[in-house]
Amino acid sequence: MRFWLSRPDLRRHAALVRPGSTGAGVTAWFLGTSSVLLSDGHTAVLSDGFVTRPGLARVALGRIAPDQRLVRQAIERLGSPPIAAVVCVHSHYDHALDAPVWASLTGADLVGSESTANIGRGLGVPGRSLVVVGDGDVLTRGAFELTFVESDHSPGDRHPGTVDAPLVPPRPSREWRTGAVYSVFASHPLGTVLLHASAGFRPGALHGTRADVVYLGVGTLGKQSSGYVEAYWDEVVRATGAWRVVLVHWDDFFAPLDRPLRPLPYLADDLDVTLFRLSALAARDDVEMVLPVAWQPSDPFAPPHD
């Protein structure tokens, strides 16, 4: 019997997990939620960098703030990568809480919407390190070219709106409002990754674009209709011609990162349903689907697993 606070068993989906691998080119690390680090050894780009992961009670009833110690530990665990840009795909706390700390500790630019910039200002990120982008903007960092396409948040955005003044923590989690939402193409001579962290889309926005690999946000997708899931897949994965999909934003982000990742409970989402539906679409389109392991290095452009 399924209880509302029980959660999917990842062992049932072990076939989607790939062994770690590194090549001479680009290496990717998944840090839970939607946080992904891409590095070619000379330049690194980080999406979100959410590692503080405050517990549910604090998020729901208290005030939250980034934990600089946890960010420092994450940087050290990754081998102090040469991060040039920390990109926030939108400005909810599970994306933007820690991003300014990463930028300050590494000297990277903090990139995102004006809401993200105000979150950075609240934590003292200097103006020269704040980069506000809009739809169609392109940034170059090392061999990476970053292209930003405005998108929509997944259905049921709990904290819509913008952050209109410097946000100085600790503050209630609801004050990290959405701001603009982006799909981010990270193009490198070896291939193109699309970071699409939120399970929403704008019809037609990605038509005519290309990506080899999509880091696809699936949070709350198990609560959507099968028609919505198929439209989402078609507008993000099929539209870009990707041959590999790496699933992100599926884990319980109220649990700390020093433990193995676990799915959200069925009350919040249903990863079993999500994986069942997406597996069928991946088989239809001959796309490899991967469930990533936190902190495990991987070559995003390695040949598909047999």
N, C-alpha and C positions, 0 to 999 in steps of 0.2 A: 504494500500500500504506500502511496506517495503522500507525504505530509507537507504542509505548506512551508515549513522551515527546513525541510530536507533539500538536498541539492543533487544535480546529476553526478554520476560516477564517471570520472574521466577515464577509468580503465576500459570502459566500453568503447572509447574512441581512440584507443592507443594506435590504431593504424594510421591516424592523421599526424602523429608525432614523428619528426625526422631526427636522425642523429646530428649532432653538431658538426659543422664543417667550416673550414676557412680556406680561402684561396689567396692568390697573389693580388687580387683586386679589391673589391668592396666587401666589407664585413658588416653584418647587421647584428645588433643585440636587441632583444625584446625585453623591456623592463616592467612588464605588467601594464594593465589598462591599455592606453594607446601610445605609450612611450616607446619610441624606437630610435636607436642610435645607428647612423650609417657612417662608416669611415673607410677611407682608402689608404689610411696610414699617414697621409699628409694633411688632410682636412676631414673634419667630422661635422655632421649635422644631426641635431637632436630634436625630435618632436616631443614637446610637453615636458618630459622628465619628472613625472609625478611619482615621488618615492616616499613622501611623508605618510600618506595613506592613514589619516586619523580615523579612529573607530566610529562606528555608527552612532553611538550615544553622543559623542562630542559633535559630530556633524549635524545631528538632528536637534540637539538641545543647547549646545554650547558655542564656543568660539574657536576658530581654528587659525593656525599659523604654520608656515613652513618650518621644518626641523633642519637647520643648517648642518647638524652633525650627520644626519642620514644622507644628505646630499653629498657631503664630503666623502662619506664611506662609499657611496655609489661611484663617485669619480675615481677613487682609488681602486675599487674592485674592477673597473673597466680599464685600468692602466693609464689613467690621466690622458684621455684621448684629446687630440687637437681640435676642440670644438670651436667652430667659427660662428655658428648660428644656432640659437635655441628657438624653435618655431612653435607657436601655440596655434593649434587648429581652430580652437575657439577659447573662450575665457572662463568657463566653469572651473571650479576649484580643482576638479580631478584632471584638469589639463594645465592650468596656469598657476596653481598655488606655489610650486617649487621653481618654476621656470626662471623667475628673476634671480634666484639664488644661484642656479647653474650659471647664468650669464655673469653675475658678479664674481663668482669664484674662478671662472675660466677665462674671463675677458671676452666672451662671445657676445654677439649682438642678440638682443631679444626682439624677435620678429613676430608680428601679428597685427591685430586690429588696434584701433585707438583704445579700446577697452583693455587690451593686453598691455599697452603702453602705460595706462594709468595704474595697472597692477604693478608694473615695474617701477613707476615713480614712487609708489607707496613704500617700496622696499629700497629706495635709494639708487636704483640703476641710473647712471648718468645719461643725459639726453643724447650724447653722441652714440650711445649703444642701443638706443631705441629706434627700431625701424618699423614704421607703419606701412602696411601694404594694402592694396585693393585688388579688385578683380582684374586678372590679366597681367599683374605686375610680375617682373622677372628679376631675380637676384642671382648673382654669381659669387660663389664662395669656393675658392680653389677650383677643382675640376667639376664641382657640382653646380648645376644650374637649377634654381628653384623657381617654379612657376605656380602662381596662386590663382585658383579658380573659386569664386564664391559659391557656396553650397547652402544647404539647409540642415538644421539639426534634426535628429530623429524625432518621430512623433512623441508628444508628451513632454516637451521641454519644460522643466519645472522652474527654471530661473531665467526667463527671457529678458531681453532688454540690454542695456549697455552700462558700462562702468564709466561714469562721467567725471570723476575726480580721483586723485590719488587714493588708492585703497591701502590703508595702513593696518596690517593685522596686529593682534588677533581680532577677527570679525566673524559674524555668523556666515555660514557657508553660502547662504542665499545671496550675499553681496557680490560673489563672483558670478556676474551675469554673463550671458552668452556672448554678446558682441557679435562680430561677423564670424561666419563659419567658412572654413576653407577646405578644399581639396588641394593637396600640395604635390606637385610633380617634382621629384628629385632626379634630374637627368645627369648621367655620368657617361663618359665614353664607353663604359662597359655595359650600360643598360639604364633603363628608367624604372624607378619605383614611384608608385602613387600612394601617398599617405592619405587615406580616406577614413578618418577615425570615427565619425558619427554616422549612424545608420539612417541618414536622410539623403535626399538628392533633389536636384533641380532638373526636371525633364529637359533633355537636350544639351545640358551644360557641358558634358564631357564628349559629346559627339564630335568626331574629327580629331580626337586626341589619341595618343598611343602610350601604352605602358607595358612593360614586361611582367612586372610583379605589382600586385595591389595588396597593401596592408589594409584590410577591410574591417571596419568597425561593425560589430554585430550586437552591441548592447541593446537590450529590449526587443531584438528582432524576433525572439521566440513568442512574443505577445502580439505580433502583427499577423495579418491575414496572409495566406499563401500567395494571394495576388500581389500584395505589397512586396513580399520577399522576392518574388520573381521580377517585378518591376525594378526593384532596387538593384538586383544582380544585373539585369539587362542594361540599366543606365550607368553602372559603374564598371563592372567587369567586362561584360560583352561589348560595351561601347568603346572601351580602350583596347580590346584585343589581347588582354593579359592572358598569359599561359600558366601563371601561378597566383594563388590567393593565399595570403597568410592572415589568419583571423586574429583580430585584436579587440580589445574592450569587451571581453567575455568573462573576465575573472572578477572575483569578489574584491573590490578595491578598498574595502574596510579592513581587510586583513593585511598584516605587515608582509613586506617583501622578503623577509628572512625565512619564510616558510614556503613550501611548494604552493603554487597557485591552485585555487579551487574556484569552481563556478559560483555564481550568485545562486541563492536559494530559489526554489520554484516560485515563491511569492513574488519575487522581483523579475524573474526571467525564466526561460526554459531553453537551456542550451541544447538539450536533446532534440527538441523540435527544430531549432535553428540548424543543427548539423544534418539532420535528416533531410530537410528541404534543400539546403545548400549543396549537399552531396549529390542530390539528383540533378541539380542545375550544372554542377561541375562536370558530372559524367556526360551530360548532354552536350556540353561545349568543349569537352576534352581539356579541362583545366585541372591542374594539380591543386589540391586544397591541403593546407598545412595548419596544424595547431601548434603554435610556438611554445618553447620552454623558456622561462625567465632566465636571464644571464647567460644563455647558451649562445656562443657565436655561431653564425651561419653565413654562408655565401648565398645572397638572395638570387644570384643569376646562375647557380649551379644547375646542371642538367636535371630534368625531372627524375624523381625517385621511381624506380621500377616496382 
